[in-house]
Amino acid sequence: MFTKKQLFTKGILAVAPHMFSVIPFGIVCGAIGIELGFSPIMVYAISIIIFGGASQIVFLQLLSGGASTLIAVTSVGVINSRHLLYGAVLSEYLEKLSFIKKLLISYIVVDQGFAESNKFFQKNRNQPYLHYHLIGTGSTLWIFWQLSTLSGIILGSFVPEELGLKFAVPLTFIAIVVQDLKKLDHVIVMITCGLSSLLFFDAPYKSYIIISPIIALFVAALLLRLKK
């Protein structure tokens, strides 16, 4: 049996290698926020409230592009909907915790922390106080993310406008999806989403941002049924 401190430490060590990707991404997020014209306080506040790289970039980019707050918030909700699945998976390990504790822990559950803690949970499901491992991974990611975002905000404040960082937005998302280009069904879904965006580009309140991924999801569901 591991103590609470040992579980917390194991969580920190498990997620530590992920910092090599988290820190550069955080710096980019902070710098892009400044480049898009937002104040340092707002960029950092969004980093604390949303605490998610892709979601932060999308939120800032939509607001800077003239999208309504409703569309921006809805888009972030769609992007973060995967956390509903994370919660469903983790619920069996956290069922003895109070609602308040679950709520607080859910704030620091992100992709890398979930992946590492879930692997540990599966191998040690009879171990008490498993949530301390999750707290270890989540708090480590939160601290390094906030520090790297702050570094990006400072960097973005000094980068000359002619050396703007706006190009980093499409590059960031291309890097995320590039591995999926090897799969035909994934490529079909991406093309569908892109064409839908062009088709509904003039929709009110820039709602094409919501409409196009919904259409792509229907196509993805259809492809899954055909594959079965």
Order of alpha helices (4+ residues) and beta strands (2+ residues): alpha-alpha-alpha-alpha-alpha-alpha-alpha-alpha-alpha-alpha-alpha-alpha
